[in-house]
Amino acid sequence: MSRISARLVIFLCFALALAVTSVTLLSANAGMHSPQVTYGQLIKAARAQMDQGKLDDAFLTASAAIAMDEKRWEAYAIAALVLGAQGNNADAVKFVDKAFARAPEEKKATLSEMKDKFGKAAAAVQKPAAASADALPKEARRKFEVLVMIAQDADKAQYQQERVKLLNELMAKNTEFVSEYPDNKDAWLMRAAVAIELDYPGIGWQAGKKLKALGLADSDDPKVGKVMAQLERKGWLGGSCPRRDWSKSTTEQLKAVADAGDADAQAALGDAYYNGSSGLASDNAQAVAWYRKAAEQGSADGQASLGMMYLFGEGVADDDAEAVKWARKAAEQDNAVALSILGFMYSKGRGVAEDEAEAAKWTAKAEEAVKSDEVQKKRIAEVDEKLKVVEAVMRGERHETKNVKDGSELVFIPAGAFMMGCDNILKSSGERPYHQVNLDGYYIGKYEVTVAQYRAFCNSTSRRKPAQPSTSNDDCPVVNVCWDDAAAYCDWAGLRLPTEAEWEKATRGGTDTDYWWGNRRLLCASNWDEVNSRANVGDYVVKVGSYAPNPFGLFDMSGNAGEWCSDWFDGNYYEDSPTDNPKGPDHGEKRVFREGLNLGTCGEKQYSFFRFSLKPGINGINTGFRVAKDAPTKKP
């Protein structure tokens, strides 16, 4: 952006801000409905100001008209005439060019004459020095009052909606300008004023910090003092970035405010992506991106959340040093989550030298910080739960956690080797050979996904609800689900389907027998009574958890619904599959479907290493699934 164009952007921004504010004040003083200011009224006012010799006011009014509708030509032409009358012919030429590009054919001859006139005048005089980017032109700092514009009464809600729209457009232009000229005092004052009007706490707090840094806290200028006093009343001149309840805002509104630079909105958008809320799918990479934007602006919530992501390795490679760095920044603002993280890091020697005294100090500060802050109290409880999970992972212990989005209970399966498949020549060749597989730690659903959970997904995504067996209820496993639907559910919940290797390790429960309880079928061990199944095909799904769990604490790993896995199926895959974390072939026609089928004599096919496959679009009376997710990769 050139210095001249920067000046013009500020002209335009101030004109719009003052025009919107002035109309509001005029309406309030008149005690009547707020008028709907139109483009035509602004043009009429600008021409009247020119006739009265009020050239500065005419330029600013024309600028407000440009902000309202930049596709029309008249306001550019008026601005050019004003600049030419003031001797600023070079800028006048630029405005004539803009008018010419938008004007109808019958007006272009006149505009060409104007351009020729201003061009010759500009060439005849020495080009003035470029405007300073450190201060706005004198004209733009003048108190500007829009002429009283008589208009029809308009619906107040409609006017307010239009006003907010214009102010948001102004904020977007201002965001571009302060990025290029970060120390422009007048631009930051305007940013603060618009943030106050729109109640954007993150932007207001950001502007307050900057204005203090620029030395305006003790300014004698009454206009500056008024803005600083408003910031002070709102609590936007110090402390932590203030919070706003964004739960009633639409996703589009939240994104728009975050894009405008509101650190509070950016942290809230990070939370929405992390939790898969506000109509957004869970996306840790997006969460990290928005947390980082908020953190770099000084938001304690953003800094603490970014530190948390580094600590748990979610959406970014785990990095203890980065976790400590961001937690320290947030701790300076007494953020309880950050204080708690630092206590944990010192207690475990993670990213810092192990120090029990320091750990106790930071933990005590965290406890003090949450006493008067319910929001932080809730967040620190969530973090403490996750820290316990990290400790358990480090020790290689089995433990359970819960997924916030869909309520799935998840059991941690520690990293390690197990024997997969079989060496029984009487079994299918696709189940041989018996081979060792090494898996990283992971989580898998304690239960199969239920009818109630799947209905919540369908309601949230407007997806078709599959028909269920006549004896089914909300606590039974959902069936009649194809692979594509199961994968979509997992994306919505921020989870995934288990790989075939993960599924088999989980169902074996640490055993090497055909079934987790031994080598013989037991009708009492799971839901696969073949006599009843023959008579009532598909009606014999039962409530999840009705039978005893396996040694890993997992229910219905043999019986009840069959379960989809993430892998493509290949009957020869075991012959040369990877030893470490196999994920199946790169492509195929069918997906792996495990646990056998609760149909007819299929109970005999429910041994731990039984393999089956179905086309991903197939759904049937026994096609269900359970969820899985990656575990933190932290090492002791």
N, C-alpha and C positions, 0 to 999 in steps of 0.2 A: 504494500500500500504506500503510495507517495505521500509526502507531507500534505500536499494540497488536498488529495482525496481524503486523507485522514481528517483534515479540517472540516471538509464537507460532511463526512460521516457524523462528526460531533454536532455540527449545525443541525443536521437532520434529527439526530437523537434528542438533542435538547429541545428542539421545536416540538417534537412529538410528546415528550414528557411534560413540558409546560402546557401544551395545548390540552392534553388529557386532564391534567390536574386543574387547569384554569376553568375548563368547562364544568368539572365536578364542583368546584368552589362556587362558581356563578350560579349553578343550579341550586346548591344548598342555600346560598344567600337569598335567592328568589323565592325559596319555599315552594318550589313547584317540581314537577317531574323532570328528570334529567333529559335534556334534548339530545336527539340523535344528530351529531354533527356530520355533514356530508362533504364529499369532495368538492362539489359545486359551491358550497358555502365558503369553504376555505379559499377557493379561487377568487370568488367575489370579494372576500375580505382583503386578500392580498392586493388586488387591483385598486381597491379603495385606499389602502395604505400607500400605494405608489402615488396615487393622485394627490394625497395629502403630504407627500414628501417624506413619509416614514419608511425610508428604504430598508433599514435594518429589520423593522417589524415585517415588512413585506417579504423579505427573503426568508425569514423564519416561518412565516405562515405558509409560503410556497413549499418550504421543506417539509412541513407537517402534511401538506397535501400529497407530496411525493411518497411519504411514509405510508399514507393511507392507500394510495393506488399508484404504484410506480410504473404501471403500464400506460398511463395517459400522458399526454404531451404538454398540456397547458402550463402546469406548474413549473416544468423545466424552462419553458420559454420566459415566464415571469422572473424566475431566478436569474436567467441570463440577462434580462433587461436591467435588473437591479444591480448585478455585478458590473455591467457595462457602465451604468450611471455612476457607480462608485469608482470607476477607473480600473477595475480589476478585469481587464479585457481578456486575458489568457484563460481565466476560469469561465468567463462568459462564453467563450468559444466552446468549451467542453459541455456546458449545459445546452447550448444550441444544438450540438451534435446529438445529445440524448433526446431532445425534443424532436429533431428531424427524424430520428429512427422510429419514433412512435406516432408521428403526425400523419393525417390523411394527405393525399396527393395535392389537394387544392391549397394546402398551407405551406408546402415545402418551398415554393418559390420565395415567399416572404422570409422564411427561416434561412434560406441560402443567402439572401441579402443581409440579414442580421449577422450571419457568420462572417461574411466578407467584410462588413463594417468593423466588427470587433477584432477580426484578424489583422486588418491593416493598422488599427489603433494599437494593438499589442506589439506589432513589429516596430512601431514608431517610437516606443519608449523602452527604457531599460527594464529588463525583467526584475521584479522585486525579489528580495531574498525569500527563501522558502519559510513558511510558518514554522515556529518551534513546536515540537511535539510535547514539550514539557508544560505548556500552558495553552489554554484555549484562546481564540481570538476575542478581542474585547466585546465585539457585538454579541457573541454567544453567551457572555457572562452577564449581560444586561438583564434586568428584570423584564420579563416578557409577559404581556397580558393580551390574550386573544380578544379581538373585538366581540362584543355581545352578538351572538348569532341567533336570530329568531328562527325557530324551527318548530315543527309540529311536536306535540307531546308524544313521547315514545314510551313503550313499556319499560319500566325500570330494570327488570331482570334482563331484558334484551340489550338495553344500553350497557348494563354492567358486564355482560358477556362480551360485548364488542370492546369495551374499555380494557378488560383483562387481556383480550387477544392483542390489542395494540401495545399494551405494556410488555407482553411477552415478546412481541416482535422487537420492541426497543431493547429488551434485555439481551436478545440474541445478537443484535448489532453491537451492543456495548461489550459483550463477551469477546467478540472478534477484536475490538479496539484495545481493550486492556491487555489482551494477549500480546499485541504488537507494541503497545506503549505501557508497560507495567507500572510506571511511576507517574502517570498523568493524574493529578489531584482532582481536577474537575470531573474526569470520567469516573473516578472511584466514588465521588460524591453522588453523581447521577446513579451509579450502580446501587449505592446504599439506599437512595431515595426510592428507587423502583422496587427494591427488595422489601422495603417497609410497606409500600403500597400493596404488594402481592403477598406479603407475609411469607417470604422465603427465608427461613432462619439461617440456612447454610450460607447463602449468598450474602445476607446481611452481616453475619458474623465475620465472613471472609473480608467484606468491605470495611467493617469496623476495625479489624486488625490492621489492614493496610493503611487506613486513614491515620490511625495512631502512629504507625511506623513512619508515615510521611510528615508527622509533626503537626497534625491538625486538631489534636485533642484540646489544645488551649487557644484555638484561633479566636481573634477578635471579630471576625466576619460573622454578622448575625445569621446569614444563610447557612454557613458552615456550622455554627453553634446549634441551630435548630435541628439539623440532621444528626449531629453528634448526640444531642439530648434525646432524640427519639431512639437512637441506637442504644443509649444507656438504659432507657426505660424498658426496652425489650430484652435487656441482658445480653446484647450482642457486642459488647466492647471488651469482653474478657472471659476467662474461664474456658470451659469446654464448648464445643460446637453444640448449640441448643438443638433439641429434638422436636420434631413435629409428628403428629399421628398421621401417617400416610395410608392407613388401612382403608379409609373411605375414598381415596383417590383412585382413579382408573390407572391401568398400566401405562396408557399413553400419557396421562398427566405426569405421572412419576418420572417417566423417561424424559419428557420435555424439560422438566425442572432440573433433572440430573444433567442433561445435555447443556443446560444454561450455566452450569457450574455450581449448583447448590450442593455443598459437601454432605449435608444431612440427607438430601434426597439420593445422592450417590451411594452412601452407606446403606440406606434403606433398599435401594435397588439391588445392591450386592446381597443383602439378606433375602430378598425375594428370589433371586437366582439360586442362592444356596439352599433355601428351604423348599423351592419349587412352589412358591405362593404367588398371589396377585395375578393369577392367570398365566404364569411363566413356568416352563419346564425347568426342572432342576438342572443347573449347569455350573459346575464349580469353576470352570475357566472364566466364564462371564462374571461370576461372583468375585473372583480375584481381580479382574480388570476394574470393576467398579469400586471395590474396596481400595484398590491402589489409587484411583483418582481421588477418592475422599481422603485417604491417608496423606497424599502429597499436598493437599490443601490444609492439613493440620487437624482434620477431624479425628478425635480420639476413638470414636467408634470404628471408623475406617481403619485406623492404625492397629487397634487391638484385634479386629477381625482379620486383617492381613497377617498379623503375627500368628494368629490361630491357624490360618491356612498353611503357613510355612511349617508350623509345628506338627500338624497332622498330615502334611503332604497331600492336601486336597486342592486340586486345580493347579498345583504348582509343585515342583520337586521339593521334598522336605529339606529344610535348611535351618538348623538350630540357631545359627548366627543371625540369620535374617529374622527369625522369630523373636529373638532377644532384642534386636535393634528396634523393631516396630513396637514391641511391648514397652520398651523403655520410653519411647516417644509418647505413647498413650498414657503411661504411668505419670508423666509430668502433669497431666490434667486430672489425676486421681481417678482414672478409669479402672473400675473394679476388675473387669475381665483381664486387663493388662497386668494389674497388680497380682492377680491370682496366677497368671502364666509365669511371671517372674519368680513367684514363690516356688512353683513347681520346678522351674529350670534350675534354680539354686539347690533345691533339695535333691535333684537327680544328677547334677553336674552336666547339664545339657546346654551347650553354647556358652557356658560360664563355668568357672571352677566350683566344685561342690562346696557349699558353705551353709551349715545348718542355721547359723545366726542370721545370715541374709535371708534365707528361706523363711524363717519365722517372722522377720521384720516385714517382708513383702506380703506374707499371708495375713498378718495382723492389719496392715493397711487396707487390704482388700476387704476384710471383714468390717472395718470401720466405714469404708466407702459405700457399702451396700445398705447401711442402716437406714438411710433416708432416701434411697433410690430404688423403687420397686422394679423399674426396668432393668437396672443393672443386676438386681438380686436374681431375677429370672434368668438372665443371660449367664451369670456366673455359675448358677446351678447346672445349666447345660454344659458349660465348659468343664466344670468339675467332674461331671459324668464322663465326658470324653477323655479327660486326663486319666481317669481310672481305667478306661479301655486301653489307652496307650500303655499304661503300666502292665496290664494283663498281657497285651501283645508282646511286650518286651520280655516278659517271663515265660511266654509260650503257654499260657494257661487258657483253658476254655472259659468263656464267659458269654454273657448275653447283652444285647443292646436293642434299642427300638428305633425303627425308622419313623421320623416325624410325619412325613407326608401321608403314608397309608396305614401307619400303625403296625406294620409287620414286626414281629419279634424275630430277632436274628441271633444265631448262635455262632460264635467264633470257632473255626476249625484251625488249629495251629499248623504252622508250616511243617513239612516233613515228607518222608517217603511212605508209599504204600504199594502193595502188589495189586495190579489191575488185571481183569480178564480171568482166564482159567487155562488149565492144561489138560482138561478132560476131553478126550477125542470123541466122546459121545455128544458133546455140546456143539453148537454151531461154530463153523470155522471163523466166523466174524468175531467170536468172543475169545479167540486164541491169537497169540500165545499169552501165557501168564508172564507179565512183565512189570518191572519196577517203574514207578512214576514219582517224580518229585514236584510237590506243589508249594507255592507260597501260601501264607496264611490267608484265609478268606472268611466271609460270613455267608451263611445260608439260612433260609427261612426255617424257623422252628416248626411251622405248620405250612400246609398248602394254602395258597391264596383262597380266601373264602368268597362266598356269594356276596356278602355285605361289602367287603373291600372292593370287589370288582364293580359292584353297582355304583359306589362312590366315584370310581374312575370314569364310568360311563356317563354319569351325571355331570362330571366336571368337563368332559371332552365331547359331549353329545354323541358318543359312540353307541352303536346298537347293543342292547342287552341280550345276551344269548339265552335261549330257553333252557330250563333246568329240569332234572328229573322230578317226578311227582312227589317223591318222599323227601326232597331236598328242602333246606331252610337256610337262613342267613349264615349259620355257623358251619355249614357243609362246604366242602371244596367246590369252587366254581368249575364247571365243565362245559363242554361244547365250545371251547375256546381254541382257535387256530394259533399257529406259531406267531403269525404277524400280530395278532391281538395281544398275545402274551408279551411279546417284545415291546409293543406300544405301552402296555401297562407299566412295564419296568422303566421305560424312559420317563413316563409321567411321574413315577414315584422316586426317580433318582436312583434306581437300582438296575439290576440286569438279571438275565437268566444264568443259571450255573452252567459251566462247561460240563461235558460228559464225565471228564476225570474228576472234577469237583463233586459231581453228583454221586459217582460210585464210591469215592472215599468217604463221603458223608453217610451213605446208606450202609456201608460196611461197619462203620462205627468202631474202627480199630481192630476188627476181627478178620480172619482169613477163611472163614467157613462160607458155605453156599448162602446162608441167611445169617443175619447178625446174631441170632440166638442158637445157631447150630446148622447141621446138614440135613435136617428133616423138616418137612413142612408141618406147621402147627396151625390148625384152624382157629385157635384162640388167640394167635399172636397178632393178627391183623385182619382187615376187612376184605376177605376173599373166600367166603363160603361158596364153593363152586356149585353146590346143590341149589341154594337160593338164587345164585346168579343165573343159572340156566332158566329158572322159572320167571325171573323178574329182571330181564336184561336192562341194565342202566339205572334201576331204581334203588340200588343198594349202596349209594354213597352215604356215609354217615358223618356226624359231627366230627370236625378235626380234633385230634387228641383223644379220641374215644378208646384207643388201645395204648399199651405201654410204649414208652419211648425207647429208642435204641441207646447204646452206651454213650453216644454224643448228645443225648437229650433231644433228639429229633423225632417227630411223630409222623406216622403214616408213610415211612420210607418204603414199606412193602405193603401194598394194598391201598384201598380207597381209590383216588383218581390216579390215572397215569400222568406223567409229567414231562413237559418239553425241556430240552436242553438247548444251549446256544449253538452247538456244533452242526455243521453239515455232516451227513452220514456217508461213510465209505466202508463197505464190508471188509476191505483189506487194510484198513488204516492202522491196525495194531502192528502190522508186520514191520513198519518203519516209522512209527510215530515218534515225536520228540520225547526225550526222557523228562525234560523240565517243562512244566506248565503247558501241556498240549492243549490246543484249542480247536482241533479238528481240521479237516481239509479247507482249502481256500474257497471252494465252491462245490456245488452238488445239486441234486434234484430233490433230495429229501433231507429233513432235519431229524436229529436224534430224539427219540421218544422213549423214556425209561420208566421203570417200575412195573412193567408188565401191564396187563389190563384186567380189570375186575369184571370179566365177562366169561360166561360159560366155564370151560376147563382152563382158563388162562391163569388161574391161581398157581399152577405148576410153573409158570413162566416168571414168577416174581422173585427169583433168586437175585442176589446182589449184582451179578455181572451180566444179567440178561440184556441183550441189545435189540432194539426195534427202531423203526423209522417210519415217518409219514411225510407226505408233501406238506410244505408250510401253510398252504391255504386250506388244508383239511381241518375240519372241526367235527367232533363226535361226542357221543354220550359219555365218554370217559376221558376226554382230553382236557387236562388241567395243568397246573404248573406251581412251582414255588420260586421265590426270588433269591438273589444272591448279591453280594457287593464285595469290592476289594477291601482289604484291611490295611491299616497304616503299615508302612514298611520300616518303621523305626527299629533299630537294633539296640541292645543293651549297651 
